[in-house]
Amino acid sequence: MELLKKTNIDFIGMRKFSFIASGLMAIIGIIGIIAIARGTANMGIDFSGGTEMQIKFAQAATTQSIRDALAKGGIKEAELQEITGGNQVLVKMHKSTGKSADQVADALKAGIPGNTFTVESSTEIGPSIGEKLKQDTIVAVALSMLGIILYIAWRFDFKFGVGAVIATMHDVLAMIAVFYVMHREVNILFITAVLTIAGYSLTDTVVVFDRIRENMHKSLKDPMITIFNKSINETLSRTIITSVTTFLAAVSLFLFGGEVIHDFAFALVVGVVVATYSSIFVASPIVALWEKRAVEKAEAV
C-alpha cells in the first residue's frame, strides 16, 4: 500500500530549519533534565517519595469535595486524579507533606461523613527508593543508547550509528522538554514511554537507513545528498502509514485509557510525532552531511 507516489521533496535541503528547531527542543530538554536532577521539576512519587492511595466511594464524590475534606484535615497539597467509573479517585502526596495514608482516611471520614469508602490500595515510597529508581533510570537510558549505537554500527556503519543515537537522544530530550514546559509529572510511566519511543524511533530510522544503503550501492555516481533525498522519499509512504497508525492507537489510549495512564499515553502521542520527525529531519541529514564530507575528503586526496 502506497499513500504517496513518486514524491521528490528536498528533505536534506531543509536541514537548517530542522536543526534550529531540534536545537531549541534539545536545549529545553537539557534544562528539563537539570530540573529533574535537582528535583525542581514536577516529579512523581516514584522518584521523590510519598504516598499513593486508590479510594473507592460508595456514592459519587467530586474531586472538589474530596479536596475540601482533605484541606479541613490539614492535607492541602494532595494531588487528586479521578478514575473513570466506579466512584474512584487516586490520591497522591509527596513525602514533603509529612502526611500518611491513615491521616487521609481520617480526613475523608470527617469531611464526607455521609459517603463511606474503601481504600483499595495504598503504596508508600521512601526517598531512598525514589533515588535508586532515578539512578536505575539513568543507567537504563544510557545502556539503551549504547546498545543502539553498537547495533547500527554493526548493521550499517559507524556514521549511521552516531546518526541514530543523536536522533534517539533528540526524541528523549524533546519528550522531556514538552513535559517540562507543560509541568506534567515525571514518573516511571513516563520513563517507560521514553524507552518505548526510543525503540520505535530506532525502527523507523533503520527502515530509512536500509533504503539509503541499498541506493548507495545502486547509484555509486550520484551525489550523496541526492541518494539520501531519494531514499527518504521512497520510504515516505511507509513512514506516514506506520506513524499515523501508531499515532491513532496512542491517541485512543490518551482519550479512553483513563486517568491512571493519561500522562503515559500523552508521552506516547508526543513521542510518535517527534520520532517520525527525527527519522527524516535529524538522523538522515546528519549522516548525509558526514558522508558527503567523507567523499569530498577522499576525492581531494
C-alpha positions in Angstrom: 0.0 0.0 0.0 1.4 3.4 -1.1 -0.2 6.5 0.3 2.2 8.8 -1.7 3.8 8.0 -5.0 6.9 9.4 -6.6 7.5 12.3 -4.2 10.6 14.5 -4.7 10.9 16.5 -1.6 14.3 18.0 -0.7 14.3 16.9 3.0 18.1 17.4 3.3 17.8 20.9 2.0 15.5 21.7 4.9 18.3 20.8 7.4 19.0 24.3 8.5 15.4 24.9 9.7 15.1 21.4 11.2 18.5 21.7 13.0 17.4 25.0 14.5 14.1 23.6 15.7 15.8 20.5 17.0 18.4 22.5 18.8 15.8 24.6 20.6 14.0 21.4 21.7 17.2 19.9 22.8 18.2 23.0 24.9 14.8 23.0 26.7 15.1 19.2 27.2 18.5 19.7 28.8 17.1 22.4 31.1 14.3 19.9 32.0 16.9 17.2 32.8 18.8 19.6 35.1 15.5 20.4 36.8 14.7 16.7 37.2 18.2 16.1 38.6 17.7 18.9 41.1 14.2 17.8 42.0 12.6 21.1 40.9 10.6 19.6 38.1 7.1 18.0 38.7 8.5 14.7 40.0 6.2 11.8 40.7 6.3 10.0 44.0 8.2 7.2 42.2 11.2 9.5 42.3 10.6 12.0 45.1 9.0 9.5 47.6 5.5 9.8 49.0 2.1 8.0 49.3 -0.4 6.9 46.7 -3.9 5.7 47.6 -6.7 4.4 45.4 -10.0 5.1 47.1 -13.5 3.9 46.1 -16.6 5.7 47.4 -20.0 4.2 47.9 -21.6 7.2 46.2 -20.4 9.7 43.7 -18.0 12.3 45.1 -16.5 15.3 43.2 -12.8 16.0 43.4 -13.5 19.4 44.8 -15.5 17.9 47.8 -12.6 15.5 48.4 -10.1 18.3 48.2 -12.1 20.4 50.6 -12.4 17.4 53.1 -8.6 16.9 52.9 -7.9 20.6 53.4 -10.1 20.6 56.5 -8.0 17.7 57.8 -4.8 19.7 57.2 -3.8 18.0 53.9 -3.7 20.8 51.4 -1.0 19.6 49.0 -2.5 16.3 47.8 -2.9 15.6 44.1 -6.2 14.1 43.0 -7.0 12.1 39.9 -10.5 10.9 39.2 -10.7 7.4 37.8 -13.4 7.0 35.3 -16.2 4.7 36.5 -16.8 3.2 39.9 -16.6 6.4 42.0 -12.9 6.0 42.4 -10.1 8.6 43.0 -6.3 8.4 43.1 -4.7 10.5 46.0 -1.0 11.3 45.7 1.0 13.0 48.4 4.7 13.8 48.3 6.9 12.9 51.2 7.4 16.6 52.0 3.8 16.9 53.1 4.5 14.6 56.1 1.1 13.1 55.9 0.2 9.4 56.0 -2.5 7.2 54.5 -4.2 6.9 57.8 -4.5 10.7 58.1 -6.0 10.9 54.6 -8.6 8.3 55.6 -9.4 10.1 58.9 -9.8 13.4 57.0 -12.2 11.9 54.5 -14.3 10.3 57.2 -14.6 13.6 59.0 -15.1 15.7 55.8 -17.5 13.4 53.9 -19.4 11.6 56.7 -22.4 10.5 54.6 -20.3 8.8 52.0 -18.5 5.6 53.0 -15.3 4.5 51.2 -12.8 1.7 51.0 -9.0 2.1 50.4 -8.4 -0.3 47.6 -4.7 0.2 47.5 -2.1 2.2 49.4 1.6 2.5 48.4 4.3 4.3 50.3 7.7 5.0 48.6 10.6 6.3 50.7 13.1 8.9 49.4 15.9 6.3 49.2 13.8 4.1 46.9 13.0 7.1 44.8 16.6 8.0 44.5 17.5 4.4 43.5 14.8 4.4 40.8 16.2 7.7 39.5 19.7 6.1 39.2 18.4 2.9 37.6 16.5 5.1 35.1 19.7 6.9 34.1 21.5 3.5 33.7 18.6 2.1 31.6 18.6 5.0 29.2 22.5 5.0 28.9 22.6 1.3 28.2 19.8 1.6 25.6 21.8 4.4 23.8 24.9 2.3 23.8 23.0 -0.7 22.5 21.6 1.4 19.7 25.0 2.7 18.5 26.6 -0.8 18.6 23.7 -2.4 16.7 23.5 0.3 14.0 27.3 0.4 13.7 27.4 -3.4 13.2 24.5 -3.5 10.8 25.3 -0.4 8.8 28.3 1.9 9.6 29.6 3.9 12.5 28.4 7.1 10.9 24.8 5.7 10.8 25.2 4.5 14.4 26.0 8.0 15.5 23.2 9.5 13.5 20.7 7.0 15.0 21.9 7.8 18.6 21.7 11.6 18.1 18.1 11.2 16.7 17.1 9.0 19.6 18.6 11.4 22.1 16.8 14.2 20.3 13.5 12.3 20.8 14.2 11.8 24.5 15.1 15.4 25.0 12.0 16.6 23.1 9.7 14.5 25.2 11.3 15.8 28.4 11.0 19.4 27.0 7.3 19.0 26.4 6.7 17.5 29.9 8.9 20.2 31.5 7.2 23.1 29.7 3.7 21.8 30.4 4.7 20.9 34.0 3.5 17.4 33.7 4.5 14.7 36.2 7.7 12.8 35.5 7.3 9.2 36.8 8.1 5.6 36.0 5.3 5.5 33.3 6.9 8.5 31.6 10.3 6.7 31.6 8.6 3.6 30.2 7.1 5.8 27.4 10.5 7.3 26.7 12.2 3.9 26.2 9.2 2.7 24.1 9.6 5.7 21.8 13.3 5.2 21.6 12.7 1.7 20.2 10.0 2.9 17.9 12.3 5.8 16.6 15.1 3.3 16.0 12.8 1.0 14.0 11.7 4.0 11.8 15.3 5.2 11.4 16.5 1.7 10.4 14.0 1.4 7.6 15.2 4.7 6.1 18.9 3.8 6.6 18.3 0.4 5.0 17.0 2.1 1.8 19.9 4.6 1.9 22.4 1.8 2.0 20.7 0.0 -0.8 20.6 3.1 -3.0 24.3 3.9 -2.2 25.3 0.6 -3.8 23.0 1.1 -6.8 23.9 4.7 -7.5 27.6 5.0 -7.0 27.9 8.1 -9.1 25.0 10.1 -7.7 25.8 12.9 -5.1 25.2 11.8 -1.5 22.5 14.4 -0.9 20.6 13.1 -3.9 20.8 9.5 -2.7 19.6 10.4 0.8 16.7 12.5 -0.5 15.7 9.8 -2.9 15.8 7.1 -0.1 13.7 9.2 2.3 11.1 9.9 -0.5 10.9 6.2 -1.3 10.2 5.2 2.3 8.0 8.3 3.0 4.7 6.4 2.3 5.6 3.6 4.6 6.7 6.1 7.3 3.5 8.0 7.2 1.3 4.9 7.2 3.1 3.4 10.2 3.3 6.7 12.1 -0.4 7.5 11.6 -1.5 4.0 12.7 0.7 4.2 15.8 -0.4 7.8 16.5 -4.1 6.8 16.3 -3.5 4.0 18.8 -1.7 6.3 21.2 -4.5 8.9 20.9 -7.1 6.3 21.7 -5.2 5.4 24.9 -4.9 9.1 25.7 -8.7 9.7 25.2 -10.1 6.5 26.6 -7.4 4.9 28.7 -8.4 6.6 31.9 -6.5 9.0 34.3 -4.0 6.4 35.6 -2.2 6.1 32.2 -3.1 9.6 30.9 0.4 11.0 31.1 1.9 7.8 29.7 -0.4 8.0 26.7 0.3 11.7 26.2 4.0 10.9 26.2 3.4 8.3 23.5 1.4 10.7 21.4 4.2 13.3 21.6 6.9 10.6 21.1 5.4 9.2 17.9 5.3 12.7 16.3 8.8 13.5 17.4 10.2 10.1 16.4 8.7 10.4 12.9 10.2 13.9 12.5 13.7 12.8 13.7 14.0 9.8 11.4 13.5 12.2 8.4 14.9 15.5 9.5 17.6 14.6 12.1 19.1 11.2 11.6 19.4 11.2 7.8 20.7 14.8 7.3 23.4 14.2 9.9 24.7 11.1 8.2 24.3 12.7 4.7 26.5 15.6 5.6 29.0 13.3 7.2 29.1 11.0 4.2 29.3 14.0 1.8 32.4 15.4 3.7 34.0 11.9 3.7 33.5 11.6 -0.1 34.9 15.1 -0.7 37.9 14.5 1.5 38.6 11.2 -0.3 38.3 12.9 -3.7 40.7 15.7 -2.6 43.3 13.2 -1.6 
